């Protein structure tokens, strides 16, 4: 059985969505800006407003850069998310440095990046981030600008109070991070366990249905075959060595016996299929996913690309076949005249490209393709749906370790392109690759 902790779907579920961090940072930017304005101009406390807003502007610039550089549905790698959370921690530490250090009541917000890291990043990165924040908190105990207060009457906090705040910040980081990490880890394990249970149940139900059909066929065909065999034996006895019909009757009886043997094998159908039926060459996979969509007035062109080494031969997997077939079906639905399917393999990757000559992806939703209930169809279009087809296809292919890229050929109105690729080390490693991966024959 595949170790779900090392499977691609488990690793994918751990990735933090970029749009989540962007929205949280915008909320922090608004809160920091309002706080600085209220303290500086509402309470009229002395405050380095320009420096504070310079740090806030850095955070806003980072948000704008990430929003324009990556699609909204982009999921960050653990190290990328770690880098962004380090930036947020340092930016907050800089604001606290200019506003009283740990004497500032907002210093407890230093725990927030660590908690976010604990829910989505590996424990090692969370521990590094927590240590960095603790070092920053310790630094702010001794080195900081005065806490904004009335001019001429500075507010000096006792050291014991500052030490208590330091202990509170460190305790909050350790406790909340560990709690969030444990809760998130349990949730991920439960989700993967439910997914594995669903797949096993689906397989068992499929095999049970096959066994039931085989038993029903054997039962229904058993009686007429027995009658045919009995009649053939009687005719063989009656005709004896008849030169005209003797051989034909003998052949009829032998073939009826052969049919009975076939039915016996059907009734004992096991869950282990024939090995040659469970494996599928890459070119055969392409034929299988394109064949059902050839009779709809759209030309499907097969264009093999660069091929280095033997052809990959993989295990037949309904999820991969459905996912690729769904992408081909969508291309056929939106194409004007033709759809081109390209495939290639080398020492590093196995990849597919599905290209249509239709209107392409609308720019307002191209970054959100693959999200549930996100569809490019209008409700009045034939075949219009809720947008779950692409979501299911994308999820099934990503579960197999594939990476998907949705884009337009060169601009709106010149066709859509879907690129699907598997890294070689994923599908060559049986521990990290599910039964859908290809290996080299």
TORLO-831790 format. One record per residue (C-alpha): residue in three letters; y negated, x, z. Coordinates in Angstrom, 1 decimal. Each point is the difference from the previous one (the first is absolute). Layout:
N
ALA / Y / X / Z
...
END
This chain:
441
UNK / 0.0 / 0.0 / 0.0
UNK / -3.5 / 1.2 / -0.8
UNK / -2.2 / 1.2 / 2.9
UNK / -2.8 / -2.5 / -0.1
UNK / -2.3 / 2.4 / 1.9
UNK / 0.1 / 2.4 / -2.9
UNK / -0.1 / -2.6 / -2.8
UNK / -3.0 / -0.3 / -2.3
UNK / -0.8 / -3.5 / 1.1
UNK / -0.2 / 1.1 / 3.7
UNK / -2.3 / 2.9 / -1.0
UNK / -2.1 / -2.4 / -2.1
UNK / -0.4 / -2.4 / 2.9
UNK / -1.4 / 2.7 / 2.2
UNK / -2.9 / 0.7 / -2.4
UNK / -3.4 / -1.3 / 1.0
UNK / -1.9 / -2.0 / -2.5
UNK / -3.3 / 1.6 / -1.0
UNK / -1.8 / -3.4 / -0.1
UNK / 0.8 / -0.5 / 3.7
UNK / -1.7 / 3.3 / 1.0
UNK / -3.0 / -0.8 / -2.2
UNK / -0.6 / -3.4 / 1.5
UNK / 0.4 / 1.4 / 3.6
UNK / -2.5 / 2.8 / -0.8
UNK / -2.5 / -2.5 / -1.4
UNK / 0.3 / -1.9 / 3.2
UNK / -0.6 / 3.2 / 2.0
UNK / -3.0 / 0.9 / -2.2
UNK / -1.6 / -3.4 / 0.7
UNK / 0.7 / 0.2 / 3.7
UNK / -1.4 / 3.6 / 0.2
UNK / -3.1 / -0.9 / -2.0
UNK / -0.8 / -3.0 / 2.2
UNK / 0.6 / 1.9 / 3.2
UNK / -2.4 / 2.9 / -1.1
UNK / -2.7 / -2.5 / -1.1
UNK / 0.2 / -2.0 / 3.3
UNK / -0.1 / 3.1 / 2.2
UNK / -2.7 / 1.7 / -2.0
UNK / -2.3 / -2.9 / -0.8
UNK / 1.1 / -2.9 / 2.2
UNK / 0.4 / 1.9 / 3.3
UNK / -2.4 / 2.8 / -1.2
UNK / 2.1 / 2.8 / 1.4
UNK / -0.5 / 3.5 / -1.5
UNK / 2.8 / 0.5 / -2.5
UNK / 0.4 / 2.4 / -3.0
UNK / 0.0 / -2.9 / -2.5
UNK / 0.0 / 2.2 / -3.1
UNK / 3.0 / 2.0 / 1.0
UNK / 1.9 / -3.0 / 1.1
UNK / -0.6 / -1.8 / -3.3
UNK / 0.9 / 3.2 / -1.9
UNK / 3.5 / -0.1 / 1.6
UNK / 0.3 / -3.7 / -0.7
UNK / -1.0 / 0.6 / -3.6
UNK / 2.8 / 2.6 / -0.3
UNK / 2.4 / -2.7 / 1.1
UNK / -1.4 / -2.4 / -2.5
UNK / 0.1 / 2.6 / -2.8
UNK / 3.7 / 0.6 / 0.8
UNK / 0.7 / -3.7 / -0.3
UNK / -1.8 / -0.3 / -3.4
UNK / 1.8 / 3.1 / -1.3
UNK / 3.4 / -1.3 / 1.0
UNK / -0.7 / -3.5 / -1.3
UNK / -1.0 / 1.3 / -3.5
UNK / 2.6 / 2.7 / -0.1
UNK / 3.1 / -2.0 / 0.9
UNK / 1.1 / -3.7 / -0.7
UNK / -0.2 / -2.4 / 2.9
UNK / 3.8 / -0.3 / 0.3
UNK / 0.5 / 3.8 / 0.2
UNK / 2.2 / 1.1 / 2.8
UNK / -0.8 / 3.4 / 1.6
UNK / 2.4 / 2.7 / 0.5
UNK / 0.4 / 1.0 / 3.7
UNK / -2.1 / 3.2 / -0.4
UNK / -2.8 / -1.8 / -1.9
UNK / -0.2 / -2.7 / 2.7
UNK / 0.0 / 2.7 / 2.6
UNK / -2.9 / 1.8 / -1.6
UNK / -2.0 / -3.2 / -0.2
UNK / 0.6 / -0.8 / 3.7
UNK / -1.0 / 3.6 / 0.9
UNK / -3.3 / -0.6 / -1.8
UNK / -0.5 / -3.2 / 1.9
UNK / 0.7 / 1.7 / 3.4
UNK / -2.4 / 2.8 / -0.7
UNK / -2.7 / -2.3 / -1.2
UNK / 0.3 / -2.1 / 3.2
UNK / 0.0 / 3.2 / 2.1
UNK / -3.2 / 1.1 / -1.8
UNK / -1.7 / -3.3 / 0.9
UNK / 1.1 / 0.3 / 3.6
UNK / -1.3 / 3.5 / 0.2
UNK / -3.5 / -1.2 / -1.0
UNK / 0.1 / -3.0 / 2.4
UNK / 1.2 / 1.4 / 3.4
UNK / 3.6 / 1.1 / -0.6
UNK / 2.5 / -1.6 / 2.3
UNK / -2.8 / -1.6 / 2.1
UNK / -0.4 / -2.4 / -3.0
UNK / 1.9 / -3.2 / 0.7
UNK / 1.2 / -0.1 / -3.7
UNK / 2.0 / 3.2 / 0.6
UNK / 3.2 / -2.0 / 0.4
UNK / -0.2 / -0.7 / -3.8
UNK / 1.4 / 3.5 / -0.5
UNK / 3.5 / -1.6 / 0.6
UNK / -0.2 / -2.2 / -3.1
UNK / 0.9 / 2.6 / -2.7
UNK / 2.9 / 1.2 / 2.1
UNK / 1.3 / -3.6 / 0.4
UNK / -0.3 / -0.6 / -3.8
UNK / 1.9 / 3.2 / -0.6
UNK / 2.8 / -1.0 / 2.5
UNK / 0.7 / -3.2 / -1.9
UNK / 0.4 / 1.5 / -3.4
UNK / 0.4 / 3.8 / 0.1
UNK / 2.8 / 2.3 / 1.1
UNK / 0.1 / 1.0 / 3.7
UNK / -0.8 / 3.6 / -0.8
UNK / -3.3 / -0.8 / -1.8
UNK / -0.9 / -2.5 / 2.7
UNK / 0.5 / 2.6 / 2.7
UNK / -2.2 / 2.5 / -1.9
UNK / -2.7 / -2.6 / -0.4
UNK / 0.2 / -1.0 / 3.6
UNK / -0.2 / 3.7 / 1.1
UNK / -3.1 / 0.4 / -2.2
UNK / -1.7 / -3.0 / 1.5
UNK / 0.8 / 1.2 / 3.5
UNK / -1.5 / 3.4 / -0.8
UNK / -3.2 / -1.8 / -1.3
UNK / -0.1 / -2.1 / 3.1
UNK / 0.2 / 3.1 / 2.2
UNK / -2.7 / 1.6 / -2.0
UNK / -2.3 / -3.0 / 0.5
UNK / 0.4 / 0.2 / 3.7
UNK / -2.0 / 3.3 / 0.1
UNK / -2.0 / 0.1 / -3.2
UNK / -2.1 / -3.0 / -1.1
UNK / -3.5 / -1.2 / -0.3
UNK / -1.4 / -2.2 / 2.8
UNK / 0.9 / -3.6 / 0.2
UNK / -2.8 / -2.1 / -1.5
UNK / -2.1 / -1.4 / 2.9
UNK / -3.5 / -0.7 / 1.0
UNK / -2.4 / 2.9 / -0.6
UNK / -1.0 / 1.8 / 3.1
UNK / 3.0 / -1.3 / 2.0
UNK / 3.1 / 1.5 / -1.5
UNK / 3.3 / -1.5 / 1.1
UNK / 2.2 / 2.8 / 1.4
UNK / 3.6 / -1.1 / 0.6
UNK / 2.0 / 1.7 / 2.8
UNK / 2.6 / 2.4 / -1.2
UNK / 2.8 / -2.0 / 1.8
UNK / -1.0 / -3.0 / -2.2
UNK / 0.2 / 2.1 / -3.2
UNK / 3.4 / 1.4 / 1.1
UNK / 1.2 / -3.6 / 0.6
UNK / -1.2 / -0.9 / -3.5
UNK / 1.8 / 3.0 / -1.4
UNK / 3.2 / -0.9 / 1.7
UNK / -0.3 / -3.6 / -1.2
UNK / -0.4 / 1.1 / -3.6
UNK / 3.0 / 2.3 / 0.2
UNK / 2.1 / -2.6 / 1.7
UNK / -1.0 / -2.7 / -2.5
UNK / 0.9 / 2.3 / -2.9
UNK / 3.4 / 0.9 / 1.4
UNK / 1.0 / -3.5 / 1.2
UNK / -1.3 / -2.1 / -2.9
UNK / 1.2 / 2.4 / -2.6
UNK / 3.5 / 0.1 / 1.4
UNK / 0.1 / -3.8 / 0.4
UNK / -1.2 / -0.6 / -3.5
UNK / 2.4 / 2.5 / -1.4
UNK / 3.0 / -1.6 / 1.7
UNK / -1.0 / -3.5 / -1.0
UNK / -0.6 / 1.0 / -3.6
UNK / 3.3 / 2.0 / -0.2
UNK / 2.0 / -3.0 / 1.4
UNK / -1.7 / -2.3 / -2.5
UNK / 0.9 / 2.3 / -2.9
UNK / 3.6 / 0.4 / 1.2
UNK / 0.3 / -3.8 / 0.3
UNK / -1.4 / -0.5 / -3.5
UNK / 2.4 / 2.5 / -1.5
UNK / 2.9 / -1.5 / 1.9
UNK / -0.8 / -3.4 / -1.3
UNK / -0.3 / 1.3 / -3.5
UNK / 3.4 / 1.8 / 0.2
UNK / 1.5 / -3.2 / 1.5
UNK / -1.4 / -2.1 / -2.9
UNK / 1.4 / 2.4 / -2.6
UNK / 3.4 / 0.1 / 1.6
UNK / 0.1 / -3.8 / 0.3
UNK / -1.1 / -0.4 / -3.6
UNK / 2.8 / 2.4 / -1.1
UNK / 2.6 / -1.8 / 2.0
UNK / -1.1 / -3.4 / -1.3
UNK / 0.2 / 1.3 / -3.5
UNK / 3.5 / 1.4 / 0.5
UNK / 1.1 / -3.1 / 1.7
UNK / -1.2 / -2.1 / -2.9
UNK / 1.9 / 2.3 / -2.4
UNK / 3.1 / -0.3 / 2.0
UNK / -0.3 / -3.8 / 0.2
UNK / -0.5 / -0.2 / -3.8
UNK / 3.0 / 2.2 / -0.6
UNK / 2.2 / -2.0 / 2.3
UNK / -1.2 / -3.3 / -1.6
UNK / 0.7 / 1.4 / -3.5
UNK / 3.4 / 1.2 / 1.0
UNK / 0.9 / -3.4 / 1.6
UNK / -1.3 / -2.1 / -2.9
UNK / 1.6 / 2.2 / -2.7
UNK / 3.3 / 0.6 / 1.9
UNK / 1.5 / -3.4 / -0.8
UNK / -0.6 / -0.1 / -3.8
UNK / 1.2 / 3.7 / -0.3
UNK / 3.2 / -0.8 / 1.9
UNK / 0.6 / -2.9 / -2.3
UNK / -0.6 / 2.2 / -3.1
UNK / 2.3 / 2.7 / 1.4
UNK / 2.8 / -2.6 / 0.7
UNK / -0.3 / -1.5 / -3.5
UNK / 0.0 / 3.4 / -1.6
UNK / 3.2 / 0.9 / 1.8
UNK / 1.7 / -3.2 / -1.0
UNK / -1.1 / 0.5 / -3.6
UNK / 1.3 / 3.6 / 0.1
UNK / 3.4 / -1.2 / 1.2
UNK / 0.1 / -2.7 / -2.6
UNK / -1.0 / 2.2 / -2.9
UNK / 2.1 / 3.0 / 1.0
UNK / -0.1 / 2.6 / -2.7
UNK / -1.8 / -2.1 / -2.5
UNK / -1.6 / 2.4 / -2.5
UNK / -3.0 / -2.2 / -0.8
UNK / -1.3 / -1.1 / 3.5
UNK / 2.0 / 2.1 / 2.5
UNK / -2.5 / 2.9 / 0.2
UNK / -3.0 / -2.3 / 0.2
UNK / 1.5 / -1.9 / 2.9
UNK / 0.9 / 3.3 / 1.8
UNK / -3.6 / 1.1 / -0.5
UNK / -1.3 / -3.3 / 1.3
UNK / 2.0 / 0.3 / 3.2
UNK / -1.0 / 3.6 / 0.6
UNK / -3.7 / -0.8 / -0.4
UNK / 0.3 / -2.9 / 2.4
UNK / 1.5 / 2.4 / 2.6
UNK / -2.8 / 2.4 / -0.6
UNK / -2.5 / -2.8 / 0.7
UNK / 1.7 / -0.8 / 3.3
UNK / -0.2 / 3.7 / 1.0
UNK / -3.8 / 0.0 / -0.8
UNK / -0.4 / -3.1 / 2.2
UNK / 1.9 / 1.8 / 2.8
UNK / -2.5 / 2.9 / -0.2
UNK / -2.9 / -2.5 / 0.1
UNK / 1.3 / -1.6 / 3.2
UNK / 0.1 / 3.4 / 1.7
UNK / -3.5 / 1.0 / -1.1
UNK / -1.4 / 2.5 / 2.5
UNK / -3.5 / 1.0 / 0.8
UNK / 0.4 / 3.3 / -1.7
UNK / -0.7 / -0.4 / -3.7
UNK / 1.2 / 2.2 / -2.8
UNK / -1.8 / 3.4 / 0.2
UNK / -0.9 / 0.0 / -3.7
UNK / -1.6 / -3.4 / 0.3
UNK / -2.2 / 1.0 / 2.9
UNK / -1.6 / 2.9 / -1.8
UNK / -2.7 / -0.4 / -2.7
UNK / -1.5 / 2.7 / -2.3
UNK / -3.7 / 0.0 / -0.3
UNK / 0.0 / -1.1 / -3.7
UNK / 2.3 / -2.9 / 0.9
UNK / -2.3 / -1.0 / 2.8
UNK / -2.9 / -0.2 / -2.5
UNK / 2.1 / -2.2 / -2.3
UNK / 1.0 / -2.2 / 2.9
UNK / -3.6 / -0.7 / 1.2
UNK / -1.4 / -0.5 / -3.5
UNK / 2.8 / -2.1 / -1.6
UNK / -0.9 / -3.4 / 1.6
UNK / -3.6 / 0.2 / -1.2
UNK / 0.5 / 0.7 / -3.7
UNK / 0.0 / -3.6 / -1.4
UNK / -3.5 / -1.1 / 1.0
UNK / -1.9 / 1.1 / -3.1
UNK / -1.1 / 3.4 / 1.5
UNK / 1.3 / 3.2 / -1.4
UNK / 1.5 / 2.3 / 2.7
UNK / -0.1 / 3.6 / -1.2
UNK / 2.2 / 2.6 / 1.8
UNK / -1.5 / 3.5 / 0.0
UNK / 2.0 / 2.7 / 1.8
UNK / -2.2 / 2.9 / 1.2
UNK / 0.7 / 3.5 / 1.1
UNK / 3.5 / 0.5 / 1.2
UNK / 1.0 / 3.2 / 1.8
UNK / 3.7 / 0.4 / 1.0
UNK / 2.8 / -2.6 / 0.1
UNK / -0.8 / -3.7 / 0.0
UNK / -0.3 / -1.4 / 3.6
UNK / 2.8 / -2.5 / 0.8
UNK / -0.8 / -2.1 / 3.0
UNK / 1.7 / -2.7 / 2.1
UNK / -0.7 / -3.6 / -1.2
UNK / -2.5 / -1.6 / 2.3
UNK / -1.2 / -3.6 / -0.4
UNK / -3.3 / 0.8 / 1.7
UNK / -0.9 / 2.7 / -2.4
UNK / 1.2 / -2.0 / -3.0
UNK / -2.0 / -3.1 / 1.2
UNK / -3.1 / 2.1 / 0.7
UNK / -0.1 / 1.7 / -3.4
UNK / 1.0 / -3.2 / -1.8
UNK / -2.8 / -1.9 / 1.7
UNK / -2.6 / 2.6 / -1.1
UNK / 1.4 / -0.3 / -3.6
UNK / -0.2 / -3.8 / 0.2
UNK / -3.7 / 0.2 / 1.2
UNK / -0.8 / 2.4 / -2.9
UNK / 1.6 / -2.4 / -2.5
UNK / -1.9 / -3.0 / 1.5
UNK / -3.4 / 1.7 / -0.5
UNK / 0.7 / 2.0 / -3.2
UNK / -1.5 / -1.0 / -3.3
UNK / 2.6 / 1.6 / -2.4
UNK / 2.0 / 2.7 / 1.7
UNK / 1.2 / 1.7 / 3.2
UNK / 0.9 / 3.6 / 0.1
UNK / 2.6 / 1.3 / 2.6
UNK / 0.1 / 3.8 / 0.4
UNK / 2.3 / 2.0 / 2.2
UNK / 0.6 / 3.7 / 0.7
UNK / 1.5 / 2.3 / 2.5
UNK / -0.3 / 3.7 / 0.9
UNK / 0.9 / 2.3 / 2.9
UNK / -2.6 / -1.7 / 2.3
UNK / -0.2 / -3.7 / -0.9
UNK / 1.5 / -3.1 / -1.7
UNK / -2.8 / -2.2 / -1.4
UNK / -0.6 / -3.3 / -1.9
UNK / -3.1 / -1.2 / -1.7
UNK / -0.5 / -3.6 / -1.0
UNK / -3.0 / -0.5 / -2.4
UNK / -1.2 / -3.3 / -1.6
UNK / -2.8 / -0.7 / -2.5
UNK / -1.5 / -2.9 / 2.0
UNK / -3.3 / -0.4 / 1.7
UNK / 0.8 / 2.5 / 2.8
UNK / -0.6 / -0.5 / 3.7
UNK / -3.3 / -1.6 / 1.1
UNK / -2.1 / 2.6 / 1.7
UNK / -0.6 / -2.2 / 3.0
UNK / 3.7 / -0.1 / 1.0
UNK / 1.4 / 3.2 / -1.4
UNK / -0.3 / 1.7 / 3.5
UNK / 1.9 / -2.9 / 1.6
UNK / 2.9 / -0.3 / -2.4
UNK / 3.3 / -0.3 / 1.9
UNK / -1.5 / -1.9 / 2.9
UNK / 1.7 / -3.4 / 0.7
UNK / -1.8 / -3.1 / -1.3
UNK / -2.1 / 2.1 / -2.4
UNK / 0.5 / -1.1 / -3.6
UNK / -1.9 / 0.6 / -3.2
UNK / 1.0 / -3.4 / -1.4
UNK / -2.0 / -3.1 / 0.2
UNK / 1.5 / -3.2 / 1.4
UNK / 0.0 / -1.7 / -3.4
UNK / 1.9 / 2.8 / -1.8
UNK / 3.6 / -0.5 / -0.9
UNK / 2.2 / 1.9 / 2.3
UNK / -2.8 / 0.5 / 2.5
UNK / 1.1 / 0.7 / 3.6
UNK / -1.1 / 1.2 / 3.4
UNK / 0.2 / 3.6 / -0.9
UNK / 3.1 / 0.7 / 2.1
UNK / 2.0 / 1.4 / -3.0
UNK / -1.9 / 3.3 / -0.2
UNK / 0.0 / 0.2 / 3.8
UNK / 3.8 / -0.4 / 0.1
UNK / 0.5 / 2.4 / -2.9
UNK / -2.3 / 2.6 / 1.5
UNK / 1.7 / -0.3 / 3.4
UNK / 3.5 / 0.3 / -1.4
UNK / -0.9 / 3.1 / -2.1
UNK / -1.8 / 1.6 / 2.9
UNK / 3.0 / -0.6 / 2.2
UNK / 2.0 / 2.1 / -2.5
UNK / -2.4 / 2.9 / 0.4
UNK / -2.1 / -0.7 / -3.1
UNK / -3.8 / 0.5 / -0.3
UNK / -1.9 / -2.5 / -2.1
UNK / -3.3 / 0.3 / -1.8
UNK / -1.8 / -2.9 / -1.6
UNK / -2.8 / 0.7 / -2.4
UNK / -1.5 / -0.9 / -3.4
UNK / 0.6 / 2.1 / -3.1
UNK / -3.6 / 1.1 / -0.4
UNK / -2.0 / -3.1 / 0.8
UNK / -0.1 / -3.7 / 0.4
UNK / 1.5 / -1.8 / -3.0
UNK / 2.2 / 3.0 / -1.2
UNK / 3.2 / -0.7 / 1.9
UNK / 1.5 / 0.6 / 3.4
UNK / 2.2 / 2.9 / 1.1
UNK / 2.5 / 0.0 / 2.8
UNK / 1.4 / 3.4 / 1.0
UNK / 3.1 / 0.2 / 2.2
UNK / 1.5 / 3.3 / 1.1
UNK / 2.6 / 1.4 / 2.4
UNK / -0.1 / 3.5 / 1.3
UNK / 3.2 / 2.0 / -0.6
UNK / 0.3 / 1.1 / 3.6
UNK / 0.1 / -3.6 / 1.1
UNK / 2.7 / -1.3 / -2.3
UNK / 2.1 / 3.2 / 0.3
UNK / 0.0 / -0.2 / 3.8
UNK / 2.5 / -2.6 / 1.2
UNK / -1.3 / 0.0 / 3.5
UNK / -3.5 / -1.0 / -0.9
UNK / 0.7 / -2.0 / -3.2
UNK / 1.6 / -3.5 / 0.0
UNK / 2.7 / -1.0 / -2.3
UNK / -2.5 / -0.8 / -2.7
UNK / -0.8 / 3.6 / -0.7
UNK / 1.1 / 1.9 / -3.1
UNK / 1.8 / 3.3 / 0.0
UNK / 0.8 / 2.4 / -2.8
UNK / 3.3 / -0.7 / -1.7
END
